[in-house]
Amino acid sequence: MLPPVLLVGMGKMGGAMLAGWREQGLSASFAVDPSLPLSPGPEVTVVASAADLPADFRPAAVVLAVKPQNAAQALPLYAGHRQAVMLSIMAGCSIAFLQTALAGANVVRAMPNTPAAIRQGITVACVGPGVGAKQKALCHALLAGVGLVEWVEDEALIDPVTAVSGGGPAYVFLLAELLEQAAIEQGIPQPLARTLARQTVAGSGALLAASNEDAAQLRRNVTSPKGTTERALAVLMDDAAWPRAMSRAIAAATARSRELAG
Ligand SMILES: NC(=O)c1ccc[n+]([C@@H]2O[C@H](COP(=O)([O-])OP(=O)(O)OC[C@H]3O[C@@H](n4cnc5c(N)ncnc54)[C@H](OP(=O)(O)O)[C@@H]3O)[C@@H](O)[C@H]2O)c1
């Protein structure tokens, strides 16, 4: 059973996390969100602002899930919860920034991704100074509600993590879009093109998840010598094509994450 949690920002990611916590069993908790989304269940009371929280509510964790641009204004309102560990999933908000905005609170910085919505996410997290084993374990349990959890000691790694797994679902969805377009160019009717692209991406992801073989071997398993896939891969794997494009894309996103963190 998870202890009481205060969720700040019940949008896509906060809402997905809340759903995951409820599956594990959640003590009476609160969510703050000015758009007052519907509560997902009887154990969660949703209020419009920090001022509406009961004065005696003592959460074990405050989960910060507002957009980064709202952080500076929203965070100081929660600095009074000294007993709680502050778990931030906000992109580009460094541990130093969080600690300053939260008057020196114990903070954990985490980067999840959108497959969290179906408990298939991956989150990478990093503890700030002063966070003890119990608070780290609580954060692990909260993050594990929506998928795998990995911990890093070096906060600087959160920038490339943001580029790889934080944004990664977008690159995979782009692959489905491009595959559909290319199928249409070859004369496949649009509805079938869409089904082929979606199911190929989804089925390949499921096969990768279910297999002990690495991605390169699964790729080779589809590739017969002198066959059609080999011909396509020669185009895609040309150094100037996907290898360089992926490397540049991840480097650009990593640099942007560093910029956002100031
Ligand atoms: N989506 C992703 O792929 C992803 C991945 C990793 C990390 N993240 C991080 O997760 C965080 C949330 O992203 P999201 O995609 O869930 O955004 P979102 O859907 O826009 O959710 C943010 C929610 O916070 C509410 N809000 C705004 N100001 C608030 C305040 N002062 N107090 C409480 N709630 C407030 C918003 O309400 P209004 O709509 O009324 O403004 C909205 O419901 C971001 O910091 C993002 O960097 C997102």
The ligand as an ORCA input file, in Angstrom:
! r2SCAN-3c Opt
* xyz 0 1
  N       4.624     14.120    -21.970
  C       5.849     13.580    -21.994
  O       6.268     12.885    -22.925
  C       6.753     13.764    -20.801
  C       7.869     12.910    -20.656
  C       8.704     13.104    -19.558
  C       8.449     14.127    -18.655
  N       7.376     14.938    -18.857
  C       7.161     16.033    -17.910
  O       5.946     15.831    -17.241
  C       5.415     17.102    -16.888
  C       3.956     17.113    -17.239
  O       3.834     16.891    -18.634
  P       2.420     16.493    -19.250
  O       2.697     16.039    -20.631
  O       1.677     15.619    -18.297
  O       1.740     17.959    -19.296
  P       0.200     18.329    -19.185
  O      -0.647     17.244    -19.750
  O       0.055     19.732    -19.729
  O      -0.068     18.352    -17.604
  C       0.265     19.411    -16.755
  C      -0.950     19.690    -15.877
  O      -0.572     20.602    -14.863
  C      -1.632     21.555    -14.740
  N      -1.129     22.773    -14.096
  C      -0.743     23.937    -14.673
  N      -0.335     24.813    -13.723
  C      -0.473     24.177    -12.540
  C      -0.219     24.569    -11.183
  N       0.287     25.766    -10.875
  N      -0.476     23.665    -10.204
  C      -0.960     22.441    -10.500
  N      -1.227     22.011    -11.765
  C      -0.980     22.886    -12.761
  C      -2.110     21.749    -16.150
  O      -3.380     22.347    -16.178
  P      -3.719     23.293    -17.463
  O      -3.789     22.373    -18.632
  O      -5.034     23.880    -17.076
  O      -2.598     24.286    -17.573
  C      -2.122     20.303    -16.649
  O      -3.325     19.637    -16.319
  C       6.230     18.176    -17.641
  O       7.064     18.869    -16.740
  C       7.060     17.383    -18.603
  O       8.346     17.963    -18.788
  C       6.505     14.774    -19.885
*
